Amino acid sequence: TIDMSDGSMEIHNNSSEPWKVTLLDTGLDSMTGGRIKRAQDFVGEEPFMLTYGDGVADINIEELVKFHKTHGKAMTMTSAQPDGRFGALNIDENNKVKEFKEKPKGDGSWINAGYFICEPKVFDYIVDGDSSVFEQSPLMNLAKDDEVHTYKHHDFWMPMDTLRDKHKLNELWSSDKAPWKVWD
């Protein structure tokens, strides 16, 4: 437990993992790029991982890291193909419904799944301070400069953007069917 009011920290379980965790106050008004840029001094010259924190997945982190090391680019962005949220209609030229598919896999597009491995070079693309939106100029310019590869994640990924998403994820967890629970 970390008490932000007095800076005290209490460790509840004495298990040891080779992790270094830094908590950083990035301000209430900082945009995504600004928040990442504020972490620069704590990262050093090592690759670092980041996530938005509003998606749940069973991504194999070891495979993701291995993939990142193969291409030598500034960033690996994990991509996923989300399930469709609505039933899909196949409509002919006379507006007749020819076919209905209940919540198909989606349109086959790959989306940004929100899990990244970055080289420190990524910080050079964040130039607008706290107002920088990472998904705009920084990511677009990284892609334009051929500095982004994607790790295609074919397994479970789900956003938690709505109350409906929260209920679905809680249902999976409560029924012991949470695909992202890969630990014992």
Buried (B, 14 or more C-beta within 10 A) or exposed (E): EEEEEEEEEEEEEEEEEEEEEEEEEBEEEBBBBBBBBBBBEEBEEEBBEBEBEEBBBEBBEEEBBEBBEEBEBBBBBBBBBBEBEEEBEEEEEEEEEEEEEEEEEBEEEBBBBBBBBBBBBBBBBBEBEBEBBBBEBBBEBBBEEEBBBBBEBEEBBBBBEEEEBEEBBEEBEEEEEBEBEEEE
